Amino acid sequence: MRIVMQGPDGTRYPTRGVFTKIVEPELIVFHNIKEGDDGSAELEVVNTVKFTEENGKTTMVFNATVIMSTPEACKSLEGMNTGWNQSIDRLAATLDSITQ
C-alpha cells in the first residue's frame, strides 16, 4: 500500500506499508516506510495495535518500534508521537460520533 500523509502545515509524507498480522478482534501489526524525495527508505517502523475489552469499553494500546532511520528522518521522528496522537484522537472522535 502506498499513501501520502499530509501534515496540518501542508507538508507531505510519502509512505508505503503492509499489514503483517491481523488477529480479529485483538491485534493489528503493520510495517510502514517513510520515503525520501527519491523514493528511498528514510524511516522504517513496525506498529503493533492491541485491543482489549472490559465492561463494554475497548482499550487500545499502540506501540511503534523504529527499526531503521536515516539522518533525514529526524523531523519525522520528532513529530511521530504527536502525529499518531492526532490520528488516534480523530479516530476516537469519529467512533464517538457514529456510536451515539
Secondary structure, 3 states (H helix, E strand, C coil): CEEEEECCCCCEEEEEEEEEEEECCCEEEEEEEEECCCCCEEEEEEEEEEEEEECCEEEEEEEEEEEEECHHHHHHHHHHHHHHHHHHHHHHHHHHHHHC
